[in-house]
Every structure is written in C-alpha cells, then in structure tokens.
Amino acid sequence: MTFDPLDGSSIIDTNGAVGSIFAIWKRNPEQESLDGYTMNDIVGSALSTYGSRTSIVVYNAKDKRVDELTLQKKNDTFVWIETQKDIKVRP
C-alpha cells in the first residue's frame, strides 16, 4: 500500500482542499520495494477530500469500477452514501 495521508497540507492555512490518496498493489513476495511495479499492478485505490463536503472516490480492480461516496449526516449518525456509480472519463 502506498499513500499520501494529507495531500495539499501546504495550503491548509488558505482553507484549500486537502485529501488523502491511496493505492493498493498486488504483492510480489519476491520483491521488497515497488521498483518495477506499474499501474497494472494496482488492485484498489482511493482519493478522499475533506472539508464542508467529505467524499471518497474508490477504484476496485475486481469490479473494474470507480464509485464516489459522500459522508452525510442522517439523524445523529454519519453515513457514506453512494453519490456516483461507475464513473467514466471520456477519452
């Protein structure tokens, strides 16, 4: 797993968007580092943003799908709501 736990931390004082970036790599037991790995070796990844709207965009290699979930308050509990399903980027 690789991650940047607080991407954008240098602009927190300006109230800019900050978030976290994660990638989960298929493990090769013969390798001790990520040298030689490519994006094709990623089995999952996520990008989250924090602020007035907290959301996470998740990729799952098994389903080959990208979904967005947004944290929302329902009654006295916070829950993740799927706000966009199977996101595609036009070529």
N, C-alpha and C positions, 0 to 999 in steps of 0.2 A: 504494500500500500504506500502511495506517495500522497502528500497533501501540503497545502499552504493553509494553515489554520486561520489566519486573519489577513487575507489578501486585501490590499488597499489600506493597511493600517497607517500608512504615512499621511493619509488625508482624513483621519478621524476627526481632527480638530476643525475641519471645514464642513463637517456633517455630510460628507460624501458617502457614496455607497461602499460598504465593506462586505466581505463574504468569505467563504471557505471553498477550496477546490480540492477534490479528492479523486484518486484513480486507484483501482484495484487491479493488480496484474496477475496473470496466470503464473504460478510459481514453477520455476525450473529448479529442482533440487540440486542440480549440478552447478548452478550459478549463484554467487553470493552478492552480486550487485545487479543493477538494472542495465548495465552496459550491453548493448546489442538488442535490447527489447524495442519493439515498435508499437504503434497504436493498435496493431492487430492482436497484441498480447493482452490488451485491456479486457477484463471481463465485467467491469462495472465502473461507473464514475458518477460524480455528483458535483453540482455547483450550487451553493446556497448564498442568499443575500439576506442581510439583517437590517432592520430599521422599522419604519412605520408599516412596511409590508415585508414579512419574513416568508421567503419561499425557497424551495429546493427543486432543482431540475436534475432528474436521475436517469442514467442510462443503464440498462440491463442487457448484457450481451446475449444471454439465453433467450430473451424475448425479442431482442433486436429492436427495442422501443425506447423512446425518450418521453418521459412524463414530467409534468410540473405539479407540485403540491404546494399549497399555501396554508400557513398557520392562521387559523381563525378561532375566535372565541365563541363558544356555544354554551350558553348559560354561564356556569362558573368554571368551565373546563376549556383548555385549548386543544384543538384537534387539527390534524392535517386533512385538508380537503383537496381532492384531485381537481385542479383547475384547468389543465390542458392535458389531453391524452394523445400519445403517438405523434409528437411534434416532428415536423419535417422541415428541412431547409431547402428552398428551391435552388436548383443548380444555376 
